[in-house]
Amino acid sequence: MRFLFVLVFIFCFSTSKVFAWGKLGGGVRFSPNLSFVSFKGDELTVKINEDLFRNFAMSILINGDFFVERKFKKVAFGTGIGFRRLSEQTETIVTNLIEEKSLTYVHDYGTVPMYMRLKLRKRLFLRMGMTSLVNVSNTLTTVLTDLSNGSSSTIISADEIDYNMFNFSGDIGVGYTFLSKKISMDIEPLFTKNLIGLLSGNVDANAFQSTFGVSMTIRY
């Protein structure tokens, strides 16, 4: 229902008189980033999770979206559709005297970003907004390491934990436009933080994901 509400809001907003003028544009955006996790809830459970999980997953994730926007002299309003991958990774866990393991949880989301890009200087801009996320898949990667000889094996399986299907993130970035002709190219350090906990149902402590990366945009 929340996702449907957001789609209706986008449709109504995009057909309002505010968008009856201005220049239409669009483009593609992709962002290599790191995925972070934090916990809120019962103090003891939070402490256990903070000891178990790394602050950020040790892998670079690629996110991206296609977007359309209305551009004015000092500001642009846009929306689009895209993909976001988030993950959490545990510290190494010693399971017995001869074996250790680490776990990586990966979550794939379809996204609908909505944003405002505000021109600060001739080439400098501030972009902020909110993204609706729909969880489409979750996988668990287990890496087992034999301590006797250093060999390792990887097992990828479906993650059976109950996750929230819908989420929202607040997004903010400050970017620089390299080209400003018919085709513009931007580079933008970008931070996002999910506003709803990862886990579904009544839990002692919930996980909240965020990302930090460098967004690269080609737009017209």
C-alpha positions as CSV (number, residue, x, y, z in Angstrom):
1,M,0.0,0.0,0.0
2,R,2.8,2.4,0.8
3,F,4.5,1.7,-2.5
4,L,1.2,2.3,-4.3
5,F,0.7,5.6,-2.5
6,V,4.1,6.7,-3.6
7,L,3.4,5.9,-7.2
8,V,0.1,7.8,-7.1
9,F,1.9,10.7,-5.5
10,I,4.5,10.7,-8.3
11,F,1.9,10.6,-11.0
12,C,-0.2,13.4,-9.5
13,F,2.8,15.6,-8.8
14,S,4.3,15.1,-12.3
15,T,1.0,16.2,-14.0
16,S,0.4,19.2,-11.8
17,K,0.8,22.8,-13.1
18,V,4.2,23.0,-11.5
19,F,5.4,20.8,-14.3
20,A,3.6,22.5,-17.1
21,W,6.7,24.5,-17.8
22,G,10.4,24.0,-17.5
23,K,12.7,21.9,-19.7
24,L,12.3,18.1,-19.8
25,G,15.5,16.1,-19.3
26,G,16.6,12.6,-18.4
27,G,19.5,10.3,-18.1
28,V,21.2,7.4,-16.3
29,R,22.9,7.3,-13.0
30,F,25.1,4.6,-11.4
31,S,27.0,4.4,-8.1
32,P,29.6,2.1,-6.7
33,N,29.2,2.2,-2.9
34,L,29.8,0.6,0.4
35,S,26.8,-0.7,2.4
36,F,26.7,0.0,6.2
37,V,24.5,-1.4,8.9
38,S,23.5,-0.1,12.4
39,F,21.2,-1.5,15.0
40,K,18.4,-0.1,17.2
41,G,16.5,-1.8,20.0
42,D,17.3,-3.9,23.1
43,E,20.7,-2.7,24.4
44,L,22.1,-6.2,24.9
45,T,20.9,-7.5,21.5
46,V,22.3,-4.4,19.8
47,K,25.7,-5.0,21.5
48,I,25.7,-8.7,20.4
49,N,24.9,-7.7,16.8
50,E,27.5,-4.9,16.8
51,D,30.2,-7.4,17.8
52,L,29.0,-10.0,15.3
53,F,28.6,-7.7,12.2
54,R,31.2,-5.5,10.5
55,N,30.3,-1.8,10.3
56,F,30.3,-2.2,6.5
57,A,30.3,-5.1,4.1
58,M,33.8,-5.7,2.5
59,S,32.6,-5.5,-1.1
60,I,31.8,-2.7,-3.6
61,L,28.2,-2.7,-4.7
62,I,26.9,-1.2,-8.0
63,N,23.5,0.6,-7.9
64,G,21.8,2.6,-10.7
65,D,18.7,4.1,-12.1
66,F,17.2,5.7,-15.2
67,F,15.4,9.0,-14.5
68,V,13.4,11.9,-16.1
69,E,13.3,15.4,-14.7
70,R,12.0,18.9,-15.2
71,K,14.7,21.5,-15.3
72,F,14.5,25.1,-14.3
73,K,17.1,27.8,-14.0
74,K,18.2,27.0,-10.4
75,V,16.4,23.7,-9.6
76,A,15.3,20.4,-11.2
77,F,12.8,17.9,-10.0
78,G,13.1,14.3,-11.0
79,T,11.9,10.7,-10.6
80,G,12.9,7.4,-12.1
81,I,13.3,3.6,-11.7
82,G,16.3,1.6,-10.7
83,F,18.1,-1.0,-8.7
84,R,19.9,-1.0,-5.4
85,R,21.9,-3.8,-3.7
86,L,22.6,-3.7,0.1
87,S,24.4,-6.1,2.3
88,E,25.6,-7.0,5.7
89,Q,28.7,-9.1,6.5
90,T,29.7,-10.8,9.8
91,E,33.1,-11.0,11.3
92,T,34.9,-14.3,11.0
93,I,33.2,-16.9,13.2
94,V,35.2,-19.9,14.5
95,T,32.8,-22.8,14.4
96,N,35.2,-25.5,15.8
97,L,39.0,-26.1,16.0
98,I,39.4,-26.8,12.3
99,E,36.9,-24.5,10.6
100,E,35.8,-20.9,10.5
101,K,33.1,-19.1,8.5
102,S,31.8,-15.7,7.5
103,L,28.3,-14.8,6.4
104,T,27.2,-12.2,3.9
105,Y,23.6,-11.2,3.5
106,V,22.7,-9.6,0.2
107,H,19.4,-7.8,-0.5
108,D,18.2,-6.6,-4.0
109,Y,15.7,-3.8,-4.3
110,G,13.8,-2.2,-7.1
111,T,13.8,1.5,-6.5
112,V,11.7,4.6,-7.4
113,P,13.8,7.7,-6.5
114,M,12.3,11.2,-6.2
115,Y,14.7,14.1,-5.8
116,M,15.3,17.8,-6.1
117,R,18.6,19.1,-7.6
118,L,19.5,22.6,-6.4
119,K,22.1,24.6,-8.3
120,L,24.6,26.2,-5.8
121,R,27.2,27.5,-8.2
122,K,27.7,27.4,-12.0
123,R,28.8,23.7,-11.7
124,L,28.2,22.8,-8.1
125,F,24.8,21.4,-7.0
126,L,23.0,19.8,-4.0
127,R,20.7,16.8,-4.6
128,M,18.3,15.5,-2.0
129,G,15.2,13.4,-1.9
130,M,13.6,10.1,-1.0
131,T,13.7,6.7,-2.6
132,S,11.0,4.0,-2.4
133,L,12.5,0.5,-2.2
134,V,10.8,-2.9,-2.9
135,N,12.7,-6.0,-1.8
136,V,12.8,-8.5,-4.7
137,S,15.4,-11.1,-3.4
138,N,17.6,-12.0,-0.5
139,T,20.6,-14.4,-0.6
140,L,23.0,-15.7,2.0
141,T,26.7,-16.4,1.1
142,T,28.6,-18.6,3.5
143,V,32.4,-18.8,3.2
144,L,33.9,-21.8,5.0
145,T,37.7,-21.9,5.7
146,D,39.6,-25.0,6.7
147,L,42.1,-23.8,9.3
148,S,44.4,-26.8,8.8
149,N,45.3,-26.0,5.2
150,G,43.7,-22.6,4.5
151,S,41.4,-23.9,1.7
152,S,37.9,-22.3,1.5
153,S,34.5,-23.0,-0.1
154,T,31.6,-20.8,-0.8
155,I,27.9,-21.7,-0.5
156,I,25.2,-19.4,-1.9
157,S,21.6,-20.0,-0.7
158,A,18.3,-18.3,-0.3
159,D,18.0,-16.2,2.8
160,E,15.0,-17.4,4.8
161,I,14.9,-14.5,7.3
162,D,11.6,-12.5,7.2
163,Y,12.4,-9.0,5.8
164,N,10.2,-6.0,5.2
165,M,9.1,-5.9,1.6
166,F,8.9,-2.1,1.4
167,N,11.3,0.6,2.7
168,F,12.3,4.2,2.1
169,S,15.6,5.9,2.2
170,G,16.6,9.5,2.6
171,D,19.3,10.5,0.0
172,I,21.6,13.5,-0.1
173,G,24.6,14.4,-2.2
174,V,26.8,17.3,-3.3
175,G,27.9,17.1,-6.9
176,Y,30.0,18.7,-9.6
177,T,29.1,19.0,-13.3
178,F,32.0,18.4,-15.6
179,L,30.2,19.1,-18.9
180,S,27.2,21.4,-19.2
181,K,26.4,21.3,-22.9
182,K,23.6,19.3,-24.5
183,I,24.9,16.3,-22.6
184,S,26.0,16.8,-19.0
185,M,28.2,14.6,-16.8
186,D,28.1,14.8,-13.0
187,I,30.1,13.2,-10.2
188,E,28.6,13.2,-6.8
189,P,29.5,11.8,-3.3
190,L,26.2,10.4,-2.2
191,F,24.8,9.2,1.2
192,T,21.6,7.2,1.7
193,K,20.0,5.9,4.9
194,N,17.0,3.6,5.1
195,L,14.2,4.9,7.3
196,I,12.5,1.6,8.1
197,G,14.2,-1.4,9.8
198,L,15.3,-4.3,7.6
199,L,13.6,-7.1,9.6
200,S,9.9,-7.7,9.6
201,G,7.8,-8.3,12.7
202,N,8.4,-7.9,16.4
203,V,12.2,-8.2,16.9
204,D,14.4,-7.3,19.9
205,A,16.7,-5.2,17.7
206,N,16.3,-4.1,14.1
207,A,19.0,-3.4,11.4
208,F,19.1,-0.1,9.5
209,Q,21.1,0.1,6.3
210,S,22.9,3.0,4.7
211,T,25.3,3.5,1.8
212,F,28.1,5.9,0.9
213,G,29.5,6.0,-2.6
214,V,30.2,8.1,-5.6
215,S,27.3,8.6,-8.1
216,M,28.2,9.2,-11.7
217,T,25.5,10.7,-14.0
218,I,25.0,11.2,-17.7
219,R,22.0,13.5,-18.4
220,Y,20.6,15.7,-21.1
